[in-house]
Amino acid sequence: MKAPILENQRVKLSLLDVSNYKHLTAIAQQPHLLQYSPSKIDTPEALKTYVQTAVDAYYQKTAIPFIVFDKQTNSYAGCTRFGLINWNNKVLHIGWTWLGTAYHGSGLNTNMKFLMLEYAFETLNFDKVEFRIDERNLKSRKAVEKLGAKLEGVLRKDTLMLDGFKRNTCCYGILKEEWDLDLKLNLGKNII
């Protein structure tokens, strides 16, 4: 599987790997960046382990991790990925997304997600895209709802966090027919 490069006027998503992850070291050390994630990335060693796990999943064909380059600021902004790819059932997750605080609210995330949804539904021809979000993370929940994702349920106490807390996870989804019907058009209006 050759990793795609997803790109528009605002953002470029290319394969995250051990040759380029160091561009994210300073961003990964920002406080509270992964407050709602069970992952640890705030030291160079932890970030390298995080990236290696993503790369391993890529070679196992269960993930496609991306490094995010913001063309507007000409700088690396964070990362995201397709994960838990189920080629047989044509379902994948979009997640593992973290962006430096300077990029929050800038429209970068909407551009990224548009490109990823377009690729998942129109190139890979998948039937469903899912998002899993900590129930407490209202900002991320509102962001995926703005994309048109529907809350499908809550998995209670299903993920152990780094601090020992067992979180509830909200499961959101977008179906291909919803994307084809009007989500692409509506979301496309918000793209640079």
C-alpha positions in Angstrom: 0.0 0.0 0.0 1.5 3.3 -1.1 0.7 6.1 1.3 -1.3 8.9 -0.3 -0.4 12.6 -0.2 -3.5 14.5 0.6 -3.3 18.2 -0.2 -5.2 21.4 -0.9 -4.3 25.1 -0.8 -4.1 25.1 3.0 -2.7 21.8 4.1 -0.5 18.9 3.1 -0.8 15.5 4.7 2.1 13.1 4.0 3.2 9.8 5.5 4.4 10.2 9.1 7.5 8.1 9.7 10.8 7.9 11.5 12.4 10.2 8.9 10.2 13.2 9.6 8.6 12.9 13.1 11.3 15.1 14.6 9.5 18.1 13.1 6.8 17.5 15.8 9.1 17.3 18.8 8.4 20.9 20.0 4.7 20.7 19.4 4.5 17.3 21.2 5.9 18.9 24.4 3.1 21.6 24.6 1.2 21.1 27.9 -2.2 19.4 27.9 -1.9 18.7 24.2 -3.1 15.1 24.7 -5.2 15.7 27.8 -7.9 13.4 26.5 -5.7 10.7 24.9 -4.2 7.5 26.4 -1.0 8.2 24.4 2.2 9.8 25.7 4.2 12.0 23.4 5.8 14.7 25.6 9.3 13.4 25.5 11.5 12.7 22.5 11.6 9.0 23.4 7.8 8.8 23.9 7.1 10.6 20.6 9.5 8.2 18.8 7.6 5.2 20.3 4.3 6.7 19.3 5.5 7.2 15.8 7.0 3.7 15.6 3.7 2.2 16.7 1.9 4.2 13.9 4.5 3.1 11.3 4.2 -0.6 12.4 0.4 -0.3 11.9 1.0 1.2 8.5 3.1 -1.8 7.4 0.4 -4.1 8.9 -2.1 -2.2 6.7 -4.2 -1.2 9.7 -3.3 2.5 9.7 -2.1 5.4 7.5 -0.4 8.0 9.7 0.1 11.5 8.4 2.3 14.4 9.4 0.4 17.7 9.0 2.1 20.6 7.2 0.2 24.0 7.3 0.9 25.8 4.0 -0.5 29.0 5.3 2.2 29.3 8.0 4.8 27.2 6.2 5.2 25.0 9.2 4.5 21.5 10.6 1.4 21.5 12.8 0.9 18.0 14.1 -0.3 14.6 13.0 -3.4 12.6 12.3 -4.2 9.1 11.0 -6.5 6.6 9.5 -6.6 3.8 11.9 -8.3 0.5 12.7 -8.7 0.0 9.0 -11.0 -2.9 8.3 -10.6 -3.5 4.6 -13.1 -6.3 4.5 -16.0 -4.3 6.1 -14.9 -1.0 4.5 -14.8 0.9 7.8 -12.0 3.0 9.2 -11.4 5.4 12.0 -10.0 9.0 11.7 -8.2 10.0 14.9 -5.0 10.2 16.7 -5.1 13.9 15.7 -3.1 16.5 17.6 -2.2 19.9 16.5 -0.1 22.6 18.1 -2.2 25.1 20.1 -1.3 27.9 17.5 -3.4 26.0 15.0 -6.5 25.5 17.1 -9.5 27.3 15.6 -7.5 28.2 12.5 -9.6 26.1 10.0 -6.6 23.7 9.6 -8.4 20.7 11.1 -11.5 21.2 8.9 -9.3 21.2 5.8 -7.5 18.0 7.0 -10.7 16.2 7.8 -12.3 17.2 4.5 -9.3 15.7 2.6 -9.4 12.5 4.7 -13.1 12.0 4.4 -12.9 12.6 0.6 -10.1 10.1 0.3 -11.8 7.5 2.5 -15.1 7.6 0.7 -14.1 8.5 -2.9 -10.7 6.8 -3.4 -10.8 3.9 -0.9 -14.6 3.6 -1.5 -15.2 2.8 2.2 -18.7 2.6 3.6 -18.2 4.3 6.9 -15.8 6.5 8.8 -15.7 6.5 12.6 -14.4 8.8 15.2 -13.8 7.8 18.9 -13.6 10.7 21.3 -13.3 11.0 25.1 -16.8 12.0 26.4 -15.2 14.9 28.3 -13.6 16.4 25.2 -16.4 18.7 24.2 -14.3 20.7 21.8 -13.4 17.6 19.7 -17.0 16.3 19.9 -18.3 19.6 18.6 -15.7 19.6 15.8 -16.7 16.2 14.5 -20.4 17.1 14.8 -19.6 20.1 12.6 -18.2 17.7 10.0 -21.6 15.9 10.0 -20.7 12.9 12.1 -23.6 11.4 14.2 -23.2 10.2 17.7 -23.9 6.4 17.6 -23.3 5.6 21.2 -21.0 5.8 24.2 -18.7 3.0 25.3 -18.6 3.2 29.1 -15.3 3.1 30.9 -13.5 1.5 27.9 -10.2 3.2 27.8 -7.6 3.5 30.5 -5.9 6.9 30.5 -2.3 7.7 31.6 -3.5 9.0 35.0 -5.4 5.8 35.7 -8.8 7.3 34.9 -11.1 5.0 32.9 -12.8 7.2 30.3 -16.1 6.8 28.5 -15.7 7.0 24.7 -18.2 8.6 22.3 -18.5 6.8 19.0 -19.4 9.0 16.0 -19.9 7.9 12.4 -20.4 9.2 8.9 -21.8 6.8 6.2 -20.8 7.0 2.6 -24.4 7.9 1.5 -24.4 10.8 4.0 -21.2 12.0 2.5 -22.5 11.6 -1.1 -25.8 13.2 -0.2 -24.8 16.6 1.1 -22.0 16.5 3.6 -19.2 16.9 1.0 -20.9 20.0 -0.4 -21.6 21.5 3.0 -18.2 20.8 4.4 -16.6 22.0 1.2 -17.9 25.5 1.8 -15.7 25.8 4.8 -12.5 24.8 2.9 -9.9 27.4 1.8 
